[in-house]
């Protein structure tokens, strides 16, 4: 992932990382938000991002495994199949 605002040149927005959520700072304003509440929320968001990225990695790996298994199955069954049309054409 590149922090240029795009994900690996795909044109998709770059993903927010847990580290970025935890370390983001905000400008101080009069009567602004409670800094402790902001940090608590950032931690919650960062933990959720960590979990989502982990789950996305798992699903991507499972998807690749299933694609390979399907290709292997198709190859195995294609060898034993006869041509669909055994006519004179």
MOJO-V270492 format. One record per helix or strand of 3 or more residues. SS is the DSSP state (alpha for helix, beta for strand). FROM is the first residue (numbers start at 1). LEN is the number of residues. Records with the same first field share a line. If there is no record, write none. Layout:
SS=FROM-LEN + FROM-LEN
This chain:
alpha=18-6 + 35-46
